Amino acid sequence: MDKVRVIKRSVRCLLFGWLSLIPLLGLVPAFIALHLHRSVRREADSEWNPAASYARWGFVLALIGMAGWLAGCTGAFMVVLQNIF
């Protein structure tokens, strides 16, 4: 395991997690954050990762961003349906 690489990916996961909270544009960074979280967990498998909390928070923020995006799309879809009928 390359610790520097794992730490950099963990920090990048947190960054993309924050970017996933941007309305309308946050879906792509959310998927990137989820991918980075998975790769960090796979690469650091059982060894100690000093930046594990960054990867964890990036994962959580990505999930929140995706849930917000889904809620926004659902709300917009409901408004369109109400206007049609």
ChimeraX commands (.cxc) that place a marker at each C-alpha (Angstrom):
marker #1 position 0.00,0.00,0.00 radius 0.5
marker #1 position 1.32,3.42,-0.96 radius 0.5
marker #1 position 0.28,5.63,1.98 radius 0.5
marker #1 position 0.81,8.89,0.11 radius 0.5
marker #1 position -1.49,7.74,-2.70 radius 0.5
marker #1 position -4.15,6.59,-0.24 radius 0.5
marker #1 position -4.02,9.90,1.65 radius 0.5
marker #1 position -4.26,11.92,-1.57 radius 0.5
marker #1 position -7.23,9.86,-2.73 radius 0.5
marker #1 position -8.92,10.27,0.64 radius 0.5
marker #1 position -8.55,14.05,0.49 radius 0.5
marker #1 position -9.74,14.06,-3.12 radius 0.5
marker #1 position -12.76,11.99,-2.07 radius 0.5
marker #1 position -13.64,14.64,0.51 radius 0.5
marker #1 position -13.24,17.39,-2.10 radius 0.5
marker #1 position -15.55,15.64,-4.56 radius 0.5
marker #1 position -17.96,14.95,-1.71 radius 0.5
marker #1 position -18.21,18.70,-1.08 radius 0.5
marker #1 position -18.57,19.36,-4.80 radius 0.5
marker #1 position -21.44,16.88,-4.96 radius 0.5
marker #1 position -23.54,19.29,-2.89 radius 0.5
marker #1 position -23.69,21.77,-5.80 radius 0.5
marker #1 position -27.22,21.72,-7.23 radius 0.5
marker #1 position -27.58,20.30,-10.74 radius 0.5
marker #1 position -23.83,19.84,-11.23 radius 0.5
marker #1 position -23.15,17.65,-8.23 radius 0.5
marker #1 position -24.12,14.28,-9.64 radius 0.5
marker #1 position -20.84,13.65,-11.46 radius 0.5
marker #1 position -18.64,14.61,-8.47 radius 0.5
marker #1 position -20.82,12.36,-6.29 radius 0.5
marker #1 position -20.06,9.34,-8.46 radius 0.5
marker #1 position -16.36,10.25,-8.47 radius 0.5
marker #1 position -16.38,10.51,-4.67 radius 0.5
marker #1 position -18.07,7.11,-4.37 radius 0.5
marker #1 position -15.50,5.59,-6.72 radius 0.5
marker #1 position -12.61,7.15,-4.79 radius 0.5
marker #1 position -14.03,5.94,-1.48 radius 0.5
marker #1 position -14.27,2.40,-2.83 radius 0.5
marker #1 position -10.73,2.49,-4.22 radius 0.5
marker #1 position -9.33,3.88,-0.94 radius 0.5
marker #1 position -11.04,1.14,1.06 radius 0.5
marker #1 position -9.82,-1.52,-1.34 radius 0.5
marker #1 position -6.24,-0.24,-1.42 radius 0.5
marker #1 position -5.91,0.41,2.33 radius 0.5
marker #1 position -7.75,-2.85,3.07 radius 0.5
marker #1 position -6.66,-3.75,6.58 radius 0.5
marker #1 position -3.87,-1.23,7.12 radius 0.5
marker #1 position -4.26,2.02,9.01 radius 0.5
marker #1 position -5.22,5.00,6.84 radius 0.5
marker #1 position -4.48,8.31,8.59 radius 0.5
marker #1 position -6.97,10.08,6.30 radius 0.5
marker #1 position -9.78,7.52,6.60 radius 0.5
marker #1 position -12.13,10.10,8.09 radius 0.5
marker #1 position -11.73,12.25,4.95 radius 0.5
marker #1 position -12.78,9.35,2.75 radius 0.5
marker #1 position -15.68,8.55,5.08 radius 0.5
marker #1 position -16.94,12.15,5.08 radius 0.5
marker #1 position -16.54,12.33,1.30 radius 0.5
marker #1 position -18.69,9.23,1.01 radius 0.5
marker #1 position -21.36,10.68,3.32 radius 0.5
marker #1 position -21.39,14.02,1.50 radius 0.5
marker #1 position -21.68,12.24,-1.84 radius 0.5
marker #1 position -24.70,10.30,-0.58 radius 0.5
marker #1 position -26.29,13.51,0.70 radius 0.5
marker #1 position -25.59,15.21,-2.63 radius 0.5
marker #1 position -27.15,12.32,-4.55 radius 0.5
marker #1 position -30.19,12.29,-2.27 radius 0.5
marker #1 position -30.62,16.04,-2.74 radius 0.5
marker #1 position -30.30,15.68,-6.50 radius 0.5
marker #1 position -32.87,12.88,-6.49 radius 0.5
marker #1 position -35.25,14.89,-4.30 radius 0.5
marker #1 position -34.88,17.92,-6.55 radius 0.5
marker #1 position -35.57,15.89,-9.69 radius 0.5
marker #1 position -38.56,14.23,-8.04 radius 0.5
marker #1 position -39.93,17.62,-6.98 radius 0.5
marker #1 position -39.45,19.06,-10.46 radius 0.5
marker #1 position -41.14,16.01,-11.98 radius 0.5
marker #1 position -44.10,16.40,-9.61 radius 0.5
marker #1 position -44.46,20.10,-10.54 radius 0.5
marker #1 position -44.45,19.22,-14.23 radius 0.5
marker #1 position -47.06,16.51,-13.68 radius 0.5
marker #1 position -49.28,18.91,-11.73 radius 0.5
marker #1 position -49.09,21.46,-14.52 radius 0.5
marker #1 position -49.94,18.86,-17.16 radius 0.5
marker #1 position -52.99,17.47,-15.35 radius 0.5
marker link #1:1,2 radius 0.2
marker link #1:2,3 radius 0.2
marker link #1:3,4 radius 0.2
marker link #1:4,5 radius 0.2
marker link #1:5,6 radius 0.2
marker link #1:6,7 radius 0.2
marker link #1:7,8 radius 0.2
marker link #1:8,9 radius 0.2
marker link #1:9,10 radius 0.2
marker link #1:10,11 radius 0.2
marker link #1:11,12 radius 0.2
marker link #1:12,13 radius 0.2
marker link #1:13,14 radius 0.2
marker link #1:14,15 radius 0.2
marker link #1:15,16 radius 0.2
marker link #1:16,17 radius 0.2
marker link #1:17,18 radius 0.2
marker link #1:18,19 radius 0.2
marker link #1:19,20 radius 0.2
marker link #1:20,21 radius 0.2
marker link #1:21,22 radius 0.2
marker link #1:22,23 radius 0.2
marker link #1:23,24 radius 0.2
marker link #1:24,25 radius 0.2
marker link #1:25,26 radius 0.2
marker link #1:26,27 radius 0.2
marker link #1:27,28 radius 0.2
marker link #1:28,29 radius 0.2
marker link #1:29,30 radius 0.2
marker link #1:30,31 radius 0.2
marker link #1:31,32 radius 0.2
marker link #1:32,33 radius 0.2
marker link #1:33,34 radius 0.2
marker link #1:34,35 radius 0.2
marker link #1:35,36 radius 0.2
marker link #1:36,37 radius 0.2
marker link #1:37,38 radius 0.2
marker link #1:38,39 radius 0.2
marker link #1:39,40 radius 0.2
marker link #1:40,41 radius 0.2
marker link #1:41,42 radius 0.2
marker link #1:42,43 radius 0.2
marker link #1:43,44 radius 0.2
marker link #1:44,45 radius 0.2
marker link #1:45,46 radius 0.2
marker link #1:46,47 radius 0.2
marker link #1:47,48 radius 0.2
marker link #1:48,49 radius 0.2
marker link #1:49,50 radius 0.2
marker link #1:50,51 radius 0.2
marker link #1:51,52 radius 0.2
marker link #1:52,53 radius 0.2
marker link #1:53,54 radius 0.2
marker link #1:54,55 radius 0.2
marker link #1:55,56 radius 0.2
marker link #1:56,57 radius 0.2
marker link #1:57,58 radius 0.2
marker link #1:58,59 radius 0.2
marker link #1:59,60 radius 0.2
marker link #1:60,61 radius 0.2
marker link #1:61,62 radius 0.2
marker link #1:62,63 radius 0.2
marker link #1:63,64 radius 0.2
marker link #1:64,65 radius 0.2
marker link #1:65,66 radius 0.2
marker link #1:66,67 radius 0.2
marker link #1:67,68 radius 0.2
marker link #1:68,69 radius 0.2
marker link #1:69,70 radius 0.2
marker link #1:70,71 radius 0.2
marker link #1:71,72 radius 0.2
marker link #1:72,73 radius 0.2
marker link #1:73,74 radius 0.2
marker link #1:74,75 radius 0.2
marker link #1:75,76 radius 0.2
marker link #1:76,77 radius 0.2
marker link #1:77,78 radius 0.2
marker link #1:78,79 radius 0.2
marker link #1:79,80 radius 0.2
marker link #1:80,81 radius 0.2
marker link #1:81,82 radius 0.2
marker link #1:82,83 radius 0.2
marker link #1:83,84 radius 0.2
marker link #1:84,85 radius 0.2
view
